[in-house]
Amino acid sequence: MKQAFLVLVLTSFFLAACGGRPGQALPEQEKENFERILQEEAAKSNNE
């Protein structure tokens, strides 16, 4: 019984630490993408 509880606790910690969507971007990546999009939009506006 104690072993099953230990396995359950360790599994839940592992899932909590490694959880989340794998495709979820980090805030740094989101910031870089946002800045790139803003630059592209500014370039389009200047060309018009």
C-alpha positions in Angstrom: 0.0 0.0 0.0 2.8 2.4 0.9 4.6 1.6 -2.4 1.5 2.3 -4.4 1.0 5.6 -2.7 4.7 6.5 -3.3 4.4 5.6 -7.0 1.3 7.7 -7.2 2.9 10.7 -5.5 6.1 10.5 -7.6 4.0 10.2 -10.8 1.9 13.2 -10.0 5.1 15.3 -9.2 6.6 14.2 -12.5 3.5 15.1 -14.5 3.2 18.4 -12.7 6.9 19.2 -13.5 6.7 18.1 -17.1 3.1 18.9 -17.8 1.5 21.4 -20.1 1.1 21.4 -23.8 4.4 20.5 -25.5 3.7 23.1 -28.3 3.2 25.9 -25.8 5.7 28.7 -26.6 7.8 30.2 -23.9 7.3 33.9 -23.1 10.6 34.8 -24.7 9.6 33.1 -28.0 6.3 34.8 -27.9 8.0 38.2 -27.4 10.3 37.6 -30.3 7.5 36.5 -32.6 5.4 39.5 -31.6 8.3 41.9 -32.3 8.9 40.3 -35.7 5.2 40.6 -36.6 5.2 44.2 -35.6 8.3 44.9 -37.8 6.7 43.1 -40.7 3.5 45.2 -40.3 5.5 48.4 -40.1 7.4 47.5 -43.3 4.1 46.8 -45.1 2.7 50.2 -43.9 5.8 52.0 -45.1 5.7 50.4 -48.5 2.1 51.5 -49.2 
